[in-house]
Amino acid sequence: MPHVQIVGARPVAELAELLAGVTEANPPLVLKVQDSYLSCDARRLLLEVLVVEGYLRQSFFLLAYEEDEGILIRCHPATPVQKTDGVKKLIAFVGRKCAELSPGARIGNTNLEAFL
C-alpha cells in the first residue's frame, strides 16, 4: 500500500482547510484534492481526491491520520483504486504539501521515494 509519513506535521485538524482545493496540473496528469472531511475526534482526515492520467480518471479518498510522531497518508482501505503512478504521485504531492505547511516537518517512513 503506497504511503508517506510526515514527521513533525501540524495536526490534521489544522491541515484540513489548507489542503482542500490544492491542485497540480501538468497535462495529461492532473492531481487534485477536491474536499476534506475531519473525524469527530479530529485525528483522522479524509481527502476526496481526483487523479486524471490521460484517459484514466480516478476519484477516491486518501486517509491522513495522526500517529505519535506525525501523520501517515495513504489510500483509504475501503476505496478501490488502481495504484498507478498517478495515484502514487498524488500521495507524494499531498505529503510534500503537508510538510511545506508544517514548519520543521520532514518526510519519514515511505515507500514512495521515487515520487518525492
C-alpha positions in Angstrom: 0.0 0.0 0.0 1.6 3.3 -1.0 2.1 5.7 1.9 4.1 8.6 3.2 4.7 9.7 6.8 5.3 13.3 7.7 7.2 13.6 11.0 6.5 16.7 13.0 3.5 17.7 10.9 0.8 20.0 12.1 -2.4 18.3 13.5 -4.7 17.1 10.7 -7.4 19.5 12.0 -5.1 22.4 11.0 -4.3 20.9 7.6 -7.9 20.1 6.6 -8.8 23.5 5.3 -5.3 24.2 3.9 -5.4 21.0 1.7 -8.9 21.4 0.3 -8.7 22.5 -3.3 -5.0 22.2 -3.9 -4.2 21.2 -7.4 -1.2 20.2 -9.5 -1.8 20.2 -13.3 0.8 19.0 -15.8 -1.5 17.7 -18.6 -2.2 14.9 -19.2 -1.6 14.4 -15.5 -3.9 16.3 -13.0 -3.8 15.8 -9.3 -6.5 17.5 -7.2 -7.7 17.5 -3.6 -11.4 18.3 -4.0 -12.5 18.4 -0.4 -11.6 17.4 3.1 -13.6 15.8 6.0 -12.4 15.8 9.6 -13.4 13.0 12.0 -15.2 13.8 15.3 -12.1 13.2 17.3 -10.1 15.5 14.9 -7.3 12.8 14.5 -8.3 11.5 11.1 -8.8 13.4 7.8 -10.4 12.1 4.7 -9.4 13.8 1.5 -11.6 13.4 -1.5 -9.2 13.4 -4.4 -9.1 13.1 -8.2 -6.3 11.8 -10.4 -6.5 12.2 -14.2 -3.9 10.3 -16.2 -4.7 10.8 -19.8 -7.8 8.8 -20.4 -7.9 7.3 -16.9 -9.9 9.3 -14.3 -10.0 8.0 -10.7 -11.9 9.6 -7.8 -11.2 8.1 -4.3 -10.3 9.0 -0.7 -7.0 9.4 0.9 -6.7 8.9 4.7 -4.4 11.1 6.8 -4.3 10.1 10.4 -2.2 11.2 13.4 0.4 9.0 14.9 2.8 9.6 17.8 5.5 11.1 15.5 3.3 12.8 12.9 0.8 11.9 10.3 0.5 9.0 7.8 -1.1 9.5 4.4 -2.4 6.5 2.3 -5.3 5.4 0.2 -8.4 4.7 2.3 -8.6 0.9 2.6 -12.4 0.9 1.7 -11.8 2.7 -1.6 -11.0 0.6 -4.6 -8.3 2.3 -6.7 -5.7 1.3 -9.2 -2.4 2.1 -7.7 -1.0 3.7 -10.8 2.0 6.1 -10.9 -0.5 9.0 -10.9 -2.0 7.8 -7.6 1.5 7.4 -6.1 2.4 10.9 -7.3 -0.8 12.3 -5.7 0.1 10.7 -2.3 3.6 12.1 -2.6 2.2 15.5 -3.6 -0.1 15.6 -0.6 2.8 14.5 1.6 5.0 17.3 0.3 2.3 19.8 0.7 1.7 18.7 4.4 5.5 19.1 5.0 5.5 22.5 3.4 2.6 23.6 5.6 4.3 22.4 8.8 7.5 24.3 9.6 10.2 21.9 10.7 8.4 18.8 9.4 10.1 16.2 7.3 9.3 13.1 5.2 9.6 10.0 7.4 8.8 6.4 6.5 7.6 5.9 2.9 7.6 3.5 0.0 7.3 6.4 -2.5 10.9 7.7 -2.5 10.9 7.7 -6.3 7.9 10.1 -6.4 9.1 12.5 -3.7 
